[in-house]
């Protein structure tokens, strides 16, 4: 589980003296549990031990993770607050980190999307500890309390208070379990929320000591007048019977569950469970390891010492002391019988727990080491300058890289079907790094948290804008795509397009088992993108893919590079499993955004190479909202025309020649006004003659859309619309024809607004619908413009150029291919998809249907808010992963049709 914990006001946690805080996380499986919490106070440092049991529900089955390479998979900002600690729970499918603001944030580890916010602590959350055997997340805070959360439900279970208010901040947690079988039985005898006998409960013991809640000295920003409250004695606090705390749980959009107010049992340490003067400095870090086959607790402190403790049910006993002589011990990590200690001043000391000797003294730099995590044979360190280092088993630095813009405060690792390093810092960002190679193979998992993430990142880095300035970049992008598809198991090649235009990538994933009767699927897409001229409006470089809260950002991630790689990954996965029972041919062009010049001729030239096709798959549109998957069964056609009116005069002064010349701009305004009436109806003669009337069956589909998108989703359906009726607005946006105008005029000196321009130009865009004829509409438009212009009695000249055309497309929602895809979508998302038309156009889709005599299905992966063609284009990572799963299931289903 990946969660970040925020607490208190913004913490200025920099690596300096007493406030270089770092925490290590360790979980050892067993039934009876001990929680060890070391607490720090400026004058006296204490060690506390708490023992309690509870029988919690079994955790969910582990969710699969997928690998990739050493670059961040995503970064999740916790605005304006430092990330102080974190933990990853692959069983619950989320991740956790501690930060300097009170609500604890929980992210889904599979989707990297924000899942929930937990509230409870009254100050900065300084340490987190996961206990998968109990489904617990344990947190400690600057408010002096420890809280226990149930990870499957994200509910609070316990609040554990100190016996008095001079304990200080709880900077670190460690977990140990090693008790006889008799205790194991007892561990299963308590229901969720029950109170162990050896802990004081404010609910069952009226005589228990009062619970004191002191404000945090370091993170709560107290005024001078408020500071005496830190030392206030018991008499100034309310009794335990009236000071119970109810935790609340705030869920984000993806979360659901019980009510926000949940019952929490409050517990309290006893004085006898305190080990005084464990260190003579702040205890920054804890870990659990083995020394000569004994479980030991390891503590590191600002007094420059590392101490080993033997553990029992009731006490800690000192075993050994390592005098490091290397400044404060800020971080600990354990691998087998070896402990790695990070120090102030940039030293990492490696200790043998069996012989109590220092086996290596590493000095990567002079910057404080604040966090260390172990993964396999390697370990990773994070420093106060934001850098991260990877060390191999021989204690050599494998690599070092800038991890955070400020101090790295916390890290953890996970290795379930992958190798991930998760880091957090006081730049308010959590980053997930995967540390495998960035080259996918046909036998590797291809999820978008693994090789495909890096493949997409690389593909996005190519500025494949279909213009002359980027022609070579497009060619290199096409060749990278060819190599990538070949690495995924396809036979791939590059086909030439129109002269001077971008090439086409052709790839075929052949079925594992041959046979003349196997079905063949043609997937169409494009690798070209629109320009990112508004780069200043992007949060990041548009051609450097970035991740944030489960979204991938970058030009082309949604339109259309991301969906194309998701489909390729689906075929690759099946082929690697020897389960691909159909041929899948991919045709990916590089001129779609500029009208697909040369595409049709290239397909006809290579018809034999492509072969016969049974069904065509397209994924190049968007859901109608954010929450309900869709299937697109219709697209409008489009005609782009440029109207130009020119004068034989130069630019003129309106005060001198106005009224005696024919003004091109005035003529243009009159001409454009003739295209529509006051109600927006198109006035081109014959334009409406062939428009197919909306059937009752399709009208009912839009009633379903409105019904299933109630509430806020309904508002989004007619956002930016002046039509108040949601259904009418929806149909007008997706189904009706339309005419749009963009006006431009020419001045040699634009600064002089009193000039009469010598020319005016306008772009006219007409969206056509079934059953309008593309050629007929073009002729009708030209005829109307010429006739209307001739009536103006002007000396200027008119020209009409048709720049681009694309026909409309209407799919068959009753085809078996469409039904099979709808079933696969429902199986993956747990909800029936909405059936919709899309207001845009795809020029090549109607052509491919005619050329191959095959039906097409259109499977959108993007959301309405993806901002395709705009700044900060994005797509949810989960949509790409689910899309991969859906296409994989659909390809499998096709073989049975």
N, C-alpha and C positions, 0 to 999 in steps of 0.2 A: 504494500500500500504506500503510495507516495503522498505524504501530506506535509504542508508547511504550517508551522505554528507561529502566529504573530502575537505579540503581547506588549501592552503598555504603550507609552509614547515611543517615538523613533529612537532606537538605541544606537548610540555612537560607539559601537563595539569595534574598536581598532586594536591592533596587536600592540599593546603597551602594558607592561608591568602586570597589574592585578586584573586587567579586564580582557586579556587575550583568552577568550573562552572557547573551548573545544570539547566535544563529547564523542565517545565511542559507543557503539551499540553492539551488544552481544547477547545471543539467546542460545541456551542449551536445553534440549528437550528432556522432560520428565513430567511426573504428575504432581508431586508436592513442590511448592514454589517458594523461593525466597526473593525478596526485593531488597537490594542494598542501595541506599541513597546517601551519598556523601554531601554534606551541606557546608557552606562557607559563611563565615561572619568576620568582619574586619579585625576583631581582637582575639577571638578564640575559635578554632576550627574543630568541628565535631564530626564523628562518623556515626551513622544511625543504621540500624538493621530492623526491618519490618518483615514479619512472616504472616502470610495469610493465604487462604485457599478459596477456590470457588469452582463450581462445575458449570462451564459455559457450553453453549451449543457448538457443534462441530463447525469448523470453518468451511467455506466454499471450496470446491475443487480448484486447484491451481489453474490460473489462466496462462496461456502460452505467451512467451516473449520471443522475439526474433532478433538475431544479431545484426551488426553492421560494422562501421569503422570509427576510428578515433576522431570524431567531430560531434558537435552537439546534435542530438536528435530533436531537441526542442528546448525552449527555455520559457519558464513560467514566472512572470514577474509577481512579486508581492509588493505592491506599490509603496514606495517610500519607507520600507522597513527591512531590516537586516534578517537574513536567514541564519538562525543560530544553530539548529540541529535538524537532522532528517533521518528517516528510516524508510526502507522499502519492504512492502509486504506483498510478495507475489501470490500468496494464497488468497488474499482479499482483492487483489487486482488494483492496488492503489499505491501511493507513495507519500511519505511524511517528512516534514522538516520543521525545525524550530526557528521562530523569528521574533522580532521585537514589536509585535502588536498583537492584541489579545485574541481575535478569532483565529482558530487553527484551520488551515485550509487543507483540503484533501483533494488530490488529483487522481484520476483513473490512470493506472499504469499502462493499460492497453491503448487508450485513446489519447492520453496526456491532456484530457479536458478536465476543467475544474468540476469536481463532483459535489463538494459540500463545504460548509464552513461550520466549525465547532466552536462554541463559546463556553467559557467556564472560568479559566484562570483570570485573575485580576491584575496580572503583571506579565512581564516578558516570559515566554516559554523558553527555557534554557536547555532542556534535554528531553530526548524521546527514546523510548525503548519498546521494541516489539516483542511480544510473546505469542508466537503462532499457535503453540499448544493450547493456549487459553483463549485465543482470538482477542488478545488484549493489545492496545496501544497505551503505554504508560508515559505520562508527561510530568515534568517538574518545572517549577517556575520561580521567578523572583518574588512571588507572593508567599513563598515558604511552604507551599502545598504540593502534593503529588496527586494526580488524577489518573484514574483507570477507565479506559474507553473500550467498548465492545466493537471490534472492527467490522463484523458483518453488518451491524445495524447503525454504527456510528453513535451509539448511545453512551452516556456517561454511567458508570457503575459505582465507582467509589471516589470519594475525596479523602485523602489522608493528611491530617494536620499534625504539626509538631506539638510537643507538650507545652511550649511557651514561645514567645514571639522574638526571642533573641537567637534564633537558629540561623537566619540569613538565607541567602540565595542557594537553591539546590542546583548546582552546576552540572551534575553528571549522574547517570543511573547505570547500574549493572544488574544482571539477572543471573541467578544460579539455582539449579535444581539438582539435588543429590541426596535423597533421603530414603530410608528403608521402605519396603513394600507396604508395611502397615500404614504409613503416612499416605501412600499412593491411594489406598482405599478411602481414606478420609477425604482426600482431595475431590472425590466424586460424590461426596455425600451432601454437598451444599448446593442448593439451587442458585440460579443467577440472582445476584443481589443479596445473598445471605451473608451474615457477618460471622467471621471466625471468632472462636471464643477468646483467643489471646489478644484480640484487638479491642480497644474501647470503642463503643458505638454510641453516638449521641442520640440514637433512637431507642436503644434498649437499656441504657444505664443512666439514670437520672443523676447519679452521683459522679459521673465522669467529669474530668476537669473541663473548664470552659475552653472553647476553641477561639484562639486569637488570630486575627488576620492583620498582620502588619503590612503597611505599604512598602513597596520595593524601594530600597535606598538608591539604586543605581539607574533604574529604568523608568520610574514614575515621575521624575522631575519635580520633587517636592520643593515647596518654598521653605525659607528659613523658619517661618512661623510653624510650618507643619512638621518639621523634622523631629520635634520632641515626641511625636506619636510613635516613633520607632522604638522608644524605650518604655512605652506605657506599660504598666503592670496589669495583672489580671483583673483588678478591681474596676478598671475602666471599660471592660468589655462586657457585652451581654452574655447571659448564660448560654450553655450549649443547647438548651431546649429551644431557644429563640433565635439561634444563629445558623440554622440549617440553610444550605444553598441548593437551589434547583438549577441544574444545567439546562441550557437551551441548545437546540440544534437548528441551524439555519441551512436549508438545502438550496442548492442552485437549481437551475432549470432541469438538469439531468437527474436530480435526486428525487427520491420519494420515500415515504416511510411513515413512522409514527409521528405523533404530534410533536410540536417544537418543545414543549415542556415535558421533561422526563424526570422520574424519581431517581435520586442518587443517594446512596448510603454514605454517611460521613463517619470516618474513623479517625483515630488519633494515636500517635506514637505514645509509648510509655518511656519514662526517664531511664528505666533499666535497659532499654534497647538503644542506648546511646554510648558510643565509644569516644570518650573525650580525648582531645589532643592527639588525634591520629596523625596529623601533620602540623607543622608550624608555618603554614602558608595556605593559600587557597587551594582546594583540591579540584583541579580542573578536569580530570579525566579518570575513568574507571574502565577496567576490562576484566574478563574472567578467562583463566587459562589453566594449564596443567603443569605442575612441577613434580617430577618424579612420580607420575601417575596420581597425584593428588590434585583435586580442584582447588585453585587459589584465586583470591581476589587481588587484583593489581591496581594500585592507586598512584597517580602522579600529581605533584603539587608544585606550587610556587616556591617551596623551600628547596627545590632542586633535587628532591629525593623521589625515588620510586620504591614503594613498599609492597611486599607480598603478605597476604593474610590467609590463614586457614579459616574455614567457615564451618559453623555448626548451626543447629537450630536456634541457639540462644546467644551466641557471641562470635566475635572476631578475635583471632589470636595472631599476633605478629609472627611472621615466619622469617623474613629476610628484608634487608634494606639495601637498595642500590643507590650509592651516592654518585650522582652523575657528574657533578662539578661542571655542568654545562648550562647553567641558568635554569629558569622555570621549566617544568615538564608540562607541556600544553596539550599533547595528544598521545594516545596509546592505541596500538592495534596488535592482535595476537594471531599467530599462525603456528599451530602445533605447540612445540615447546619453546617458541621464539616470540619475544615481545619487541615491537618497534616503538620507540619513544621519540616524539618530536619536541624539540626544545625552542625556547626563546633564543634568538641569535642564529637560527638556521641550521642547527645540528640535529641529526637523526642518529640515535644510538640503538644498536641491536644487541639484545641481551638473551642469553641462554637461561631458561627457567630451571633447568636441571642442575647446572653447575654454578649458577648465580654469577656468571662472568659476562663481561661485555665483549662480544665477538667482532664488532665492527663499529667504527666511528665515522659516520658519513657527514660530509659538509658540502651540500650542493650549492649553498650560497649563504649570505649573512642575514637573510630575511626569516623572521619567526615562522616556524612550522606549526600550523594551527590544526591540521587534521591529517590523519593517516587512515587508509582503508586497504584491506587485503582482498585480492581476488585471484584464486589459483596460486600459481608460483610467483605472481607479481604483487607488488604493493604500490600504492599511489599516495603522494603527499601533496598538500595544498599549503600555500604560503600567504603571508600578509600582503604581498604585492600582487595577488590575484593569479599567480602562476600555479600550474599543476605539473607534477613530475611522475613519470612511470619508471619503476625500478624492477629489474628482473631478479631471479632467484640467486644470482651471484652478487647482488647489491650494486649493479651497474645501472646508471640512468639510461633507459631506452629512449625516452623522449621527454621533452619539456615544452609546454605551450601555454599561451595566455588563456586562463580559464575564465576569469571574471575581471571586470574593470576596476574592482576594489578588492578588499580582503576576502579570501576564501575562509569561511568559518566552519563548514561542516561538509562531510562526505559520507557516502555509504555505497555499497555495491550489491549487485544481484547477478546471478549466473544461471537462471532458469532459461534454458534454450537460448542462451546468449551471454554476452559479457558486457555489463553496463556499469559505468561509474556515474554516480549522481552527486552533484556538488551544489552548494548554496553559499551565498556570500552576503556582505552588507551592501551590495549593489542592487538588492531587492530582486534577485533573479535566481531561480533554480535551473540548473542545466543537467541534461542527461546525455552522457557521452557513451557511444558504443565503440569498442576498441578492436574490431576485426577489420579485415581488408575491405576496401570499397569496391572490389570487383565481384559481382554476383556469379554464381555458378549454377549450372542446370540442376545440380543435386541439392542445393542449399535452400532452406526456407526463404521465401521472397516476400515477406510482409513489409509494410512500410515503416516498421521500426528496425528493419534490417538492411540487407543489401539494396533493396529497391529504394529506400530512403536516399541512399548515397547516389544511386544511379539517377534518380530524379533530380537530386541536387546538382549533379554534373550536367544533366541535360538542360536544366534551367539556366545554367551558367552560359550556355551558348546563346548569343543574341540573334536568334533566328527570325529576324524581322525581314519580311519579303520585300526588300527594296534594294536598289543598286549599291547603296552604301554598305549593306551587310550581306552581300551575295556570298563572299567567301566564308563568313561566319555560318551562314545557312548550310553551305556545302560541308563544312567540318562537322556541324551538328548532325547532318544526315549520316555521315560516315560513322560518327560515334554511335548513333542509334542502330545502324546496321551491325556494328560490332557487339553492342549490348544485346541485341536480339539473338545474335549467334551464340553468345555466351549463355543465354537462357535456354538454348536447345533448338533454335529455329535455323532453317536454311535461309540465309538473307543475302540480298544484293541491292544495288542502287540502280534505278532506272532513270534515264535522262528525261527531263521534261521539255517544255518549249525552249527554243533557243534563247539563251541569256536568262533563263529562269531557273528556279530551284529544282533539284532532283526529287525523285519519289523513292521511298524505301519500301521494298517488297520482302516479306518474311513469311515462311511457311513452317508452322509447327505440325509435323506429320504425326498421324495416329501411331500409337505403339504397335498395334496389330493392323496389318494391311488388309486389303480386300476391296473389291470393286464396288461393294454396296455401301461403304461408309459415307457418312454425310460430310459435306465440306462447307465451312463457315468462312465468309469474307468479313473481316473487320476493317472498317474505314475510319481514319482519323487524320490529324495533321500535326506537324511539329513546328510550323511557323506561328508566330505570335504578333500581336499588334505592338506598336512602339510604346515605350514608356517615357514619353516626352515630359510628363509631369513628375519626373523623378524626385523633385523637391517635396512633393506631397506624400511620398512613401516614407514609412518609418524605417525601412532598411533598403539597401541596394536591391532594385527589382530583379537583378540577374544574379543575386546571391540568396539562395533559398534559406529561409529562417523558419523556426517553429515557435509557437507561443500558445500555451493553454490548449493544446490539441489541434491547432490550426497550422497548416503549412502556408507560408507566404512567399510569393515570387511570381514573376511574369510567366504564365503558362502552366502553373500548377493545376489550375482548373480548366483552362482552355488552351491546349487539349493534351498537354504532355502527361499530366498526372493520370487521367483516365486511360490513356493509351498504355501506360506502363502497368496499370492495374490489370488490364485485360491480358497483356503479355505474361504477367506473373501468374495469372490463373492457368493459362495453357502450359507454362513452364512447370508449375507445381504438379499438374496431372501427368505430364510426360515423365517427370522425374520419378513418379510413383508407378510408372507403367500402367497408367489408368486413362490416358488420352485416347478415346475411341472415335474421335472425329479429326479431320484435318482442319486446322485453322490458318487461314491466309490473312496476313495483315498488309494493307495498303495504306501507307502514311505519307501524305503529300506535304509540300512546303509552300503552297501558294493559296491556301484556303481563304486566308484573311483578305486577299486581294483579288478574289474571283476565280481561283482554280485555273489560271491560264495554263493551257497545254495538258491538263489532267486527262481529259477525255481521249485525246489523241494517243497519249501514252498508254492508257488502259487498252485501247483497241490494238495498238501495236504489239502489246504483250499479252494478248488474250489467251494464247496457247500456254504461256508460262504460268498464268494464273489458274487456268483450268475452269471446269464447271463449278457452279456454286449453288447450294441449296437455300441458304438464308444469309442475310446481310445484317451485321451488328454494328450499330453506331452508338457512341457515347459522347455527345457533344452538346449537352444542354443542361438544364437545371431543374431542381425541384421548385414547386410553386411557393413553398415556404421554407421552414427550417426543420420541421419535426417529422413530416410524413413523407416517405419515399414515393416516387412517381414513376410512371411509365408514359413516355411521350408517343402519341399516335398520329400527330399531324404537325406540319410546319408550313408557314406561309412562304410564298415566293416573293421575289423582290426585283424591282427595276430601279437602277440608279441612273439618272440622267443629269446632264449639265446644260443649263440654259444660259446663253451668253448674248447680250445686246451691246452692240458697239456703235460709236459715233465716228464720223470721219473728221471730227474736230478734236483738238487737244483739250486738256483740262482748261475750264474757263472760270472766270470770276462771276459768281452769281449776281453781284451788284451791278456788273457792267453788261453782261450778256444774258442774264436770266430773263426768260419770257420770249426770247427771239430764237432759241434753239430747242431742238428735241432732246430732252434729257434722258439718257439711258436708264438711270435709276428710277425715274418716274415711270418710264415705259415698263420696267421690270415689275414694279409694284402693281400696276394695272394688269399686267399679264398674269402674275401669280394670283391675283384676286379672282381671275376668271376660272380658276381650277376648282374652287369650292364655293358654296353659298354661306350665308350667315350662320347656318346650323352645322357647318362642317361637312355637308354632303358633297361628294365628288360630282362635278358638273360636266365631266368629259362624256360626250355622247356615246352610248353603247357600253360604257364601263361596267354597268351592273347587269347586263343582259344574261350572262352565264353564271352568275354567282349561285352556288348551290345553297338551297334553303337548309337551315339547321334542323336536323331530324329530332324527333321527340326523344329518341334513345340517347342522342348526344346531349340534348338539353338536360335530361335526367342526370347525366354524369356530372354536370356542373352543379346541380342541386346537391349531389353527394359531396362534392368538393366544399361547398359552403357549409354543409352540415358538419363535416369532419374538421373544419377549420374554424371552430367557434372561438369566441373571445378575442384575445390579442391577435391570433392568427388571421381572423377575419379582417381586422383592421389592416394588416399587412397586405392582404390580397388586393385591396384597392388604394394602397398608398400612392400618393402623388396623383390620384384621380379626382376629377371634379364630378364624377358620376357617383351619386350617393348610394344607389342600389348595388350591393356587392356582386350579385350574379351578372347584372348587365355590365358592370365595370369589368368583370373577369372575361366575359365573352368578347367584349369590345377589344380588350387587350390581347387576347390569344387567338381569336377566331375571325374577327371582322377584318376586311380590307382597310387600308388607310393610306393617306398621302401626307408626307412631311416635307418641309422646305427649309433650306439653309441659304441665307443670302450673303453675298459678298459684292463689294464694289471697288473700283480701282481709282486711286488718286496718286499722281506722281509725288505730291507733297501732302501727306495725310494730316500734317499739323495745321494746315489752313482749312478750317471747316466750312469756309464760305465758297469753296470751289465746287464747280459742277463736274463730276467725274466723267471721263471719256468712255467708260465702259462699266457694265454691271453684270455680275454672274450669280447664278443661283443653282444649288444642287437640289434636285427633286427626287425623293425616295418614295416609291409606291410599293406597298405590300399587297400582293394578290392572294386569292384564296381559291379553293375548288369551286367551280370548274372553269375559272377564267383562263383564257389562252394567253400565254406569254407574248407571242408574236402579235396577236390582235391588240392587246393593250398597248404595246409599243407603238403600233401604227395609229391607234386612236389618240394616244398622247401627242404624237407629232402633229397629226391632223388638227387637233384642237388648238395647239399652241400657234401653229401657222395661221389658222383662221382668225384667232383672237388677235394676233399681232397685226394682221393686215387691216383690222378695223381701227387701229390706233391712229392712222394717218400720220405716221412718224417718218423722219428721214433716216432713222437708224436701221441697223441690220440685225437679224436674228439667226442664231445657230443653235441646234439641238443635237447634243451628242449623247448616245447611250453608252455608258461606261461599263455597266455590269448588269447581268440578268441571272436569275435563278428561279427555277420552277417551284411550285408548291408540291408538297408531299402529304399523302394521307395513307396511313398504315391500316392493316386489317386487325382489329382487336379480337377477332374470333379465330385467328390463325392458331394452330397448335404451337408454333414457336413463341407467339405472344403469350399464350396461356402458360406455357412452361416457364417463361421468364418471370411472369407475375407470381407463380407459385414459389419460385426460388427466392424472390424478393421478400415475400411474406414469411418464408421459413427463416430467413436471415434476420429480418428486422422485427418479426413477431407482429406484423400489422400489414393489412392489405395495401398495396400501392394505389395512389390516386391515378386515374387515367386522364391525361390532359393533352392539349395541344400546346405548342411552343410558338411564340410570336415571331421568332427569328427565322433565318433561312440557312440551309446547307446546300450549296449549289450542286454538289456531286451526288447527293443521295438519290434523287429521282433518276438521274442518268444511270447509276449503278443498277437500280432495279430493272430498268429497261434493257440494259446491256446484257445482264446475266439472267433475266427472266426469273428473278428470285424476290421473295418478299423481304422487307427490311423490318427490324425491330430497333427501337431507339430507347436506350437505357441511360438516363441521366444520372450522374454522380454528384454534380455540383449542387450547391444550395442557392436560394434566391439572393443571399447576401454575399456571394463569392466575389463580387466586384470585378468580374471578367471585363477586360478592356479598360479598367479604371485603375486608380492608384490602390495599392495594397491588395492586389488580387490574392485570393486565398481559397483553401478548401480544407474541410476537416479530415484529419488523418484517418479517422474511423470510416469515413465514406470510401476512401480508397481501399482500405483493408476489407470492408464489407463488400465493396464492389468486386474485389478479387474473389472472395468466397462465392458470391452470387454467380459470377460468370463461370467459375469452376463447376458449380452445381448444375448450371444450365447446359454447359458443354457435355456433362455426363448424361443429363436427361435427353439431349438431342439424339444420342445414339440409340435410344429406346423408342423414338417416335417412328 
